[in-house]
Amino acid sequence: MRIYNIAGLRVGFVGYTDDVLDERMRPYEDGGAVGDADVRINIEMTDAGMPVPEDDIVCAVGGEVWCSRGEGKSLLHYLLFPDLDGAAVRTEYNGNFDDITVTMFDTKRCLGCDDKAYLINTLSMVMHYVAMMHGRLVLHSSAICCGGVGVAFSADSGVGKSTHTALWQKYIPDTEYINDDTPMISTEGGEVFISGTPFAGSSGINKNETVPLRAIFFIERAKQNSAVRLPTPIAFSLMMGQLRSPVNGVMTERMMKTIDAVMKKVPVYKLCCNMEADAAYTAKKILDELTKGNIES
C-alpha cells in the first residue's frame, strides 16, 4: 500500500497505478504506519464494461448513476461510456467512505485510447466524495498563499480563475500557488485551512502545503475592479455551485455542516474584475485589511 497525506487525511492506494498518478502523488508521500491510513482505495482494471443495476438507484444524472445497497451500507457509482456496453468506471464506497474499490475499464489496452489523465481524473472525482464524508470540501477554485495565508478564487470554468491568480504571481510579492483547480478546505480547532492536493485539473499546478484560509472570492468579469462582501445566503449558494453535489442524506448533512463551519470563520466576496494588475491589487487590499483585523470574519 502507498500512503499519502492529503489535507491531513491519510489515504492509502492499493493495486493499479501509472506514471501520472505516481508523479502527482510523490510530494504527498507519508512515512507513517500503513495500518494508520484513514482511507483505503483499491484500484482495479477490467477488460469489459460493467453492467449498471436497474434497481436501488439513488440518483442518475447525465452519464452518472448511483445505486445503494441498503441504508448505512455501500454506495455504487457508475460512469457510463457511450460506446461501451456498460459503465467505464464502477466505484464502491463502504458506509464510512474509508474502504473504496475503483474498477476501471482498460481503455488503453482494449481500445487503444492512451488517456494519460484517465486514472488521476477518476481518483480526483472519488476524492471529492471522500473529502465530503470526512469533514472537508474540495472547492473548484484557484488557491494561492500570500504572506502565509490562503485565498481561494472560484468561478465557473472559463471565467478566469487561473488568469487572476497569475496576476498575483506577477504583481504581488510573496505569492505562490497552492492548487490551481481543486484545493481542499478543512477545519481543525475552530480554524479553517486550505491545502494543496495532487488533483489539480489540466494545469497540474499544486503544492503540498496547508495554510489558514483567510478569504474566498467569487470572480465575475467586469471593466472596473471592485469587491463586495456577500450575505450568507448568496455566499452559501455560490459555494454549493462549485462543489460536487451530494448524493444522499448523510452526505448532504456532512457537507452542510462543513460549509457552515467554514462560513462562520471565512468571509466570502464577489470580485468584479478585469484581467489587469489592478484586479489583483483590489483583492489584495481586502486581504490586507483582514490580516490586520480591520474587517471581521
C-alpha positions as MATLAB code, in Angstrom:
seq = 'MRIYNIAGLRVGFVGYTDDVLDERMRPYEDGGAVGDADVRINIEMTDAGMPVPEDDIVCAVGGEVWCSRGEGKSLLHYLLFPDLDGAAVRTEYNGNFDDITVTMFDTKRCLGCDDKAYLINTLSMVMHYVAMMHGRLVLHSSAICCGGVGVAFSADSGVGKSTHTALWQKYIPDTEYINDDTPMISTEGGEVFISGTPFAGSSGINKNETVPLRAIFFIERAKQNSAVRLPTPIAFSLMMGQLRSPVNGVMTERMMKTIDAVMKKVPVYKLCCNMEADAAYTAKKILDELTKGNIES';
ca = [
       0.000    0.000    0.000;
       1.212    3.507   -0.871;
       0.255    6.088    1.794;
      -0.230    9.797    1.099;
      -1.260   12.709    3.320;
      -3.790   14.998    1.650;
      -5.043   17.868    3.815;
      -4.425   15.800    6.935;
      -6.282   12.796    5.512;
      -4.039    9.738    5.201;
      -5.018    7.931    2.009;
      -3.681    4.526    1.007;
      -3.685    3.286   -2.609;
      -3.574   -0.413   -3.442;
      -3.353   -2.064   -6.849;
      -3.024   -0.478  -10.274;
      -1.039    2.731  -10.786;
       0.540    4.679  -13.639;
       3.300    7.235  -14.162;
       0.997   10.260  -13.948;
      -0.502    9.180  -10.627;
       2.904    8.292   -9.168;
       4.385   11.661  -10.162;
       1.470   13.707   -8.864;
       1.296   11.807   -5.564;
       5.022   11.789   -4.792;
       5.109   15.156   -2.921;
       2.324   13.878   -0.647;
       4.044   10.665    0.461;
       3.543    9.820    4.125;
       6.041    7.737    6.025;
       3.670    6.668    8.782;
       2.496    3.152    9.505;
       0.356    1.558    6.797;
      -2.278    0.492    9.309;
      -2.919    4.116   10.256;
      -4.449    5.066    6.893;
      -7.770    6.904    7.234;
      -8.947    5.828    3.785;
      -8.028    2.827    1.632;
      -8.613    2.977   -2.136;
      -8.276   -0.236   -4.130;
      -7.706    0.281   -7.875;
      -8.515   -2.465  -10.377;
      -8.658   -2.679  -14.185;
     -11.085   -4.734  -16.265;
     -11.425   -5.687  -19.945;
     -15.199   -5.287  -20.122;
     -17.864   -2.711  -19.433;
     -19.640   -3.129  -16.110;
     -23.426   -3.616  -16.080;
     -25.446   -0.995  -14.238;
     -28.184   -2.350  -11.931;
     -31.751   -1.295  -12.669;
     -32.793   -1.431   -9.019;
     -31.860    0.602   -5.933;
     -30.927    3.689   -7.974;
     -30.362    6.667   -5.693;
     -29.894    9.197   -8.488;
     -28.932    9.334  -12.147;
     -27.603   12.494  -13.794;
     -26.067   12.641  -17.240;
     -23.572    9.826  -17.531;
     -23.537    9.011  -13.805;
     -25.664    6.518  -11.876;
     -25.620    5.997   -8.098;
     -27.051    2.841   -6.513;
     -27.457    1.823   -2.881;
     -27.008   -1.491   -1.123;
     -29.055   -0.547    1.880;
     -29.176    2.257    4.416;
     -25.778    2.826    6.022;
     -24.118    0.336    3.694;
     -22.257    0.684    0.416;
     -22.955    3.076   -2.442;
     -22.107    2.159   -6.036;
     -21.198    4.882   -8.520;
     -21.155    4.156  -12.250;
     -19.712    6.356  -15.008;
     -21.192    5.482  -18.373;
     -19.256    5.419  -21.645;
     -21.301    5.923  -24.850;
     -19.533    3.308  -26.972;
     -19.249    0.716  -24.213;
     -21.699   -1.959  -23.132;
     -21.979   -0.841  -19.541;
     -20.024    1.550  -17.334;
     -16.389    2.516  -17.830;
     -15.860    3.149  -14.103;
     -17.518    1.475  -11.125;
     -16.735    2.760   -7.649;
     -17.935    1.043   -4.490;
     -17.873    3.059   -1.265;
     -18.471    1.382    2.065;
     -20.746    3.073    4.591;
     -17.927    5.046    6.213;
     -16.285    6.019    2.916;
     -12.965    4.703    4.198;
     -12.727    1.493    2.135;
     -13.266    2.081   -1.566;
     -12.814   -0.055   -4.666;
     -12.434    1.647   -8.044;
     -12.779   -0.632  -11.092;
     -11.886    0.944  -14.447;
     -12.329   -0.308  -17.995;
      -8.870   -0.528  -19.559;
      -9.370    1.898  -22.441;
      -5.700    1.826  -23.448;
      -5.373   -1.933  -23.776;
      -8.861   -2.584  -25.154;
      -9.492    0.466  -27.331;
      -6.031    1.930  -27.886;
      -7.016    5.165  -26.096;
      -3.962    6.483  -24.282;
      -5.621    8.999  -21.953;
      -2.801    9.823  -19.565;
      -5.178   11.632  -17.194;
      -7.705    8.774  -17.015;
      -6.629    7.451  -13.625;
      -5.749   10.740  -11.928;
      -9.040   12.332  -13.052;
     -11.044    9.339  -11.845;
      -9.393    9.455   -8.429;
      -9.899   13.222   -8.287;
     -13.644   12.640   -8.584;
     -13.506    9.925   -5.900;
     -11.674   12.265   -3.521;
     -14.440   14.883   -3.808;
     -16.841   12.438   -2.140;
     -14.266   11.081    0.299;
     -13.480   14.632    1.422;
     -17.165   15.468    1.832;
     -17.715   12.452    4.074;
     -14.615   13.246    6.138;
     -15.412   16.851    7.013;
     -13.621   18.502    4.099;
     -14.592   20.348    0.934;
     -12.957   20.230   -2.478;
     -13.782   23.676   -3.850;
     -13.454   24.259   -7.593;
     -11.073   27.207   -7.356;
      -7.571   28.513   -7.876;
      -5.934   28.887   -4.464;
      -2.821   30.828   -3.546;
      -0.789   31.521   -0.444;
       0.265   35.128    0.139;
       2.201   36.136    3.212;
       1.478   32.832    4.903;
      -2.306   32.849    4.470;
      -4.526   31.311    1.815;
      -7.016   32.847   -0.595;
      -9.323   30.945   -2.947;
     -10.717   32.366   -6.200;
     -13.710   30.453   -7.510;
     -15.933   30.672  -10.584;
     -17.295   28.575  -13.409;
     -14.728   27.207  -15.831;
     -13.552   29.794  -18.338;
     -14.312   32.883  -16.251;
     -10.667   33.497  -15.377;
      -9.660   31.999  -12.013;
      -6.210   30.964  -13.212;
      -5.733   34.182  -15.140;
      -6.470   36.170  -11.987;
      -4.133   34.181   -9.742;
      -1.428   34.521  -12.398;
      -1.711   38.288  -11.831;
      -0.933   37.741   -8.150;
       2.096   35.691   -9.113;
       3.273   38.502  -11.362;
       2.478   41.594   -9.304;
       2.042   40.614   -5.630;
       5.228   39.647   -3.739;
       5.379   36.526   -1.571;
       2.663   34.745   -3.574;
       2.691   31.077   -4.538;
       0.160   28.585   -5.828;
      -1.411   26.017   -3.527;
      -3.636   24.411   -6.154;
      -4.925   25.733   -9.463;
      -8.186   23.777   -9.630;
      -9.164   21.571   -6.673;
      -7.741   22.655   -3.307;
      -9.194   21.066   -0.176;
     -10.700   23.054    2.687;
     -10.701   21.624    6.216;
     -11.458   22.747    9.759;
      -9.490   21.987   12.900;
      -9.594   23.503   16.373;
     -12.104   26.106   15.273;
      -9.886   27.319   12.420;
     -10.222   26.861    8.655;
      -7.382   25.739    6.417;
      -6.810   25.301    2.702;
      -4.479   22.643    1.331;
      -2.946   21.627   -1.922;
      -3.985   18.316   -3.443;
      -2.359   16.268   -6.211;
      -5.575   16.554   -8.204;
      -5.187   19.887   -9.975;
      -7.114   19.854  -13.232;
      -5.441   20.222  -16.606;
      -2.655   22.509  -15.366;
      -1.474   20.105  -12.672;
      -0.267   23.088  -10.592;
      -0.260   22.134   -6.918;
       1.863   22.172   -3.784;
       1.724   20.047   -0.660;
       1.072   22.947    1.676;
      -1.599   23.785    4.237;
      -2.234   27.369    5.373;
      -5.030   29.255    7.163;
      -7.780   30.238    4.729;
      -8.388   33.964    5.023;
     -10.949   34.688    2.255;
     -12.910   33.244   -0.651;
     -13.601   35.353   -3.743;
     -16.140   34.506   -6.453;
     -14.988   36.109   -9.682;
     -17.111   37.956  -12.224;
     -15.719   39.623  -15.346;
     -16.128   43.405  -15.377;
     -14.497   46.500  -16.854;
     -13.982   48.044  -13.433;
     -12.496   46.298  -10.398;
     -14.462   46.113   -7.163;
     -15.026   43.724   -4.264;
     -18.072   43.409   -2.022;
     -18.727   41.019    0.829;
     -21.613   38.671    0.132;
     -24.502   37.967    2.518;
     -24.560   34.427    3.835;
     -27.406   33.045    1.669;
     -25.751   34.193   -1.567;
     -22.321   33.028   -0.438;
     -23.777   29.654    0.520;
     -25.442   29.267   -2.871;
     -22.234   30.113   -4.736;
     -20.260   27.661   -2.619;
     -22.734   24.895   -3.406;
     -22.373   25.633   -7.106;
     -18.629   24.928   -7.031;
     -18.769   21.679   -5.032;
     -19.710   18.177   -6.180;
     -23.375   17.552   -5.424;
     -24.071   15.161   -2.524;
     -25.996   12.020   -3.421;
     -27.758   11.036   -0.194;
     -28.931   12.474    3.088;
     -25.822   11.607    5.100;
     -23.521   13.194    2.535;
     -25.723   16.293    2.376;
     -25.747   16.644    6.161;
     -21.973   16.383    6.430;
     -21.357   18.814    3.578;
     -23.761   21.377    5.046;
     -22.089   21.087    8.428;
     -18.652   21.727    6.932;
     -19.838   24.653    4.806;
     -21.439   26.201    7.886;
     -18.200   25.840    9.882;
     -16.188   27.405    7.049;
     -18.503   30.359    6.501;
     -18.584   31.224   10.193;
     -14.837   31.876   10.006;
     -14.059   32.848    6.410;
     -15.603   35.871    4.657;
     -16.841   35.408    1.089;
     -16.650   38.187   -1.513;
     -17.763   38.875   -5.057;
     -14.803   40.186   -7.027;
     -15.773   42.046  -10.170;
     -12.564   42.327  -12.123;
     -10.806   42.769  -15.409;
      -7.618   40.889  -16.078;
      -5.183   43.699  -15.375;
      -2.838   44.280  -12.450;
      -5.347   46.412  -10.524;
      -7.649   43.385  -10.243;
      -5.070   41.641   -8.063;
      -4.444   44.799   -6.037;
      -8.197   45.159   -5.388;
      -8.409   41.704   -3.827;
      -5.058   42.158   -2.046;
      -6.380   45.259   -0.307;
      -9.195   43.178    1.179;
      -6.718   40.517    2.272;
      -4.512   43.133    3.966;
      -7.468   44.518    5.906;
      -8.480   41.023    7.012;
      -4.932   40.237    8.110;
      -4.743   43.447   10.125;
      -8.082   42.649   11.755;
      -9.784   45.729   10.354;
     -12.502   43.511    8.849;
     -14.308   40.966   10.978;
     -14.565   37.414    9.638;
];
